[in-house]
Amino acid sequence: MHDSRTTRRKFLVAALTLGGAAATVPFLRSSQAWAASDADMPSVMVKLARRLFPHEDMADTVYSEVVGQVLATVASNPATAGLVDGATRVLDSAGSGSWFDLAEAEQLEVLRATENDPTVVGLRETVRFVFYQNESVWKHIDYPGSSKEYGGYINRGFNDIDWLPEAE
Amino acid sequence: MAKQFDKSDSSIVVVIGSGAGGGTLANELAQKGIDVVCLEAGKRLTLADVVNHPPTMDARMGWHDKRVGNMVWVCKTVGGTTMRWSGVTPLFQEHEFKALSTYGQLDAGTTLIDWPLTLEELNPYYRQAEDKMGVSGTHGIPESAETNNFKVLKAGGRKIGYKEITASRTAINPVARNGRPGCQQISFCNSGCAIGAKWSTMYTEIPAAEATGHFELRANSMVVQITHDAKGRATGVVYKDKDGALHEQKARAVCVAGNVVETTRLLLNSESSLFPDGLGNSTGNVGKHYTRHTFGIAFGLMPKPVNFHRGTRQSGIILDEQYHKPERGFAGGYIIETLGVDPWNVSNAVGGWGPENTVFAENYTHLAGIFITGEDPTEARNRITLHPTERDENGLPVPVIDYRDHANTLAMREHSMKKSRELYESLGATHFYGGDIPVGAHNMGVARMSADPKDGVTNRWGQVHDMENLFVSDGSTFSTSAAANPTLTIVALAIRQADHIAERMKTKSL
């Protein structure tokens, strides 16, 4: 299939993270009235990150760390500085009230309804990129990171699998 | 050691690009005593610049200039995309040189042709390329070690009836050879090999060429135009250095190996009153027939740990599906290869969000991975053009890449994903993801070799039909895509082209 959504997603990530010439993220200005939550942006973002990438046993502190990095990342680039406000505005205007204050089921419904919105996509892919580069996240999923400084895996289990059926 | 040539020296051969095609061609010519200037748009890295972190290396060596349309995934650095390539070196099969004769034209949109050369003719050059690159399991080189990810592929492959399964045929040293060390199973070879166990022109062909005294590498040199005289003979190139200053280098012959997008742009951007549609484009084929393989990616969530981050990313292949078996519902075949990627690439490939996405990264240690590369029919509509108005930071027209999968490609991908699922489920996989990789990493076809000039841009030696001393030396010359990862064939064709150029220089016909 030619998945233009995936292409756009990757394009956005490239734009966001590499600061390329194409670093322009569409910013949707909703004319609709929207209801902001009283919650501060980091709290909204932690909830959002958990709904998007729900690792059940992962501590909130890890999500908070990721959110801190996301907020710093988007703020550092004029092309993405409005991304968090823009995306949460879309979420807030798509449900029955501020997204943060909705029940979980409706939060998910709003995320499904807005999942192709360019601003929401931009924010989601930034979160994905930062989240899965984060060392605390890596620790949670048992990915140890760079192996170069340990001499690779030549003597550390590259071929240690022991549960496969015996070859005939 | 490294020589310096005068810009007015019109006896030299200019090679544009230092990757698989350009780097190899330049070294082969220099070894024969032919003077070569190699112009490379990217900078020269060292092994110390290679870190084991894919996003960092993509920023460091990826080609991120502005493009419109479909994404491509290539490098802008000395060594070109051989810094990134996986090292997998399957051979073409005989029928893949005869796409039109074997498959017939698939529909009104496809533009299949037969290659103007045969497997038999390329075989001696395949052997030289294998030896040069150090392909495991050939030329007395040991077999590659079997990684966990490969062992899963092999066990599942056997369970569903596959026979041609090997961890070898990869240009990654199993043991030290030719001054390069054996593989340490560091992983994510696509970030560049930090120890140089994987063949890349950056630390093989380029320094070997420099040692001849017949070669000069100019990095940070972006060629913007190929010049020619009133008779249509190439006379040199104009390039921009890192400070933006323009230079002209005279040449006896010019060889273009910029990888498909840049090769197209350079040929089209060199338009003149003599060649108003661009160089080599008198029959309108430059940029057309752009093909990038049937790609696929699959993850199986296995019942117990695999740890596919330990070891070579693409550490083995299954060849049973490479044959042309029309009863499967599509023309041509595909190759099943292992794939191991970092956590972000897992999440990004699966796409979407929520538990259906997260289950894969959550169980990162239990993932096994497959990469599919298969034949993708050439079509006139799949093409690269230049944007009429948009310009990049070099003042060059921005390339516009227009590629859509053919129905044959969709059917092949679906078949490959069904087989991948069967393979992993035969070993108890609890979850499976299979899908497309909508990125051009294997770019081919835009200056293809054709027996008849009306069907392509270059002749059987990669010489532009319209110009006797202008050559194309990268994957652009592939007449059709075949299934195999293209690098080995690019290298074999470059060695063959060097022989041809040397012969013509000897007989004064160049």
Interface residues (C-beta under 8 A of the other chain):
Chain A: M1 H2 D3 R5 T6 T7 R9 K10 F11 V13 A14 T17 L18 G20 A21 A22 R51 L52 F53 P54 H55 E56 L108 L111 E115 R124 R128 F129 F131 Y132 Q133 V137 W138 I141 D142 Y143 P144 G145 S146 S147 K148 G151 G152 Y153 I154 R156 G157 F158 N159 D160 I161 W163 L164 P165 A167 E168
Chain B: V51 N52 H53 P55 D58 A59 G62 H64 D65 K66 N70 M71 A145 E146 T147 N148 K151 V152 K154 A155 R158 K159 C183 Q184 Q185 I186 S187 A194 P303 K304 P305 V306 N307 H309 R310 G311 D342 P343 W344 V346 S347 N348 G351 G352 W353 G354 P355 N357 T358 A361 E362 N363 Y364 T365 D392 E393 R404 D405 L410 R413 L427 G435 D436 P438 V439
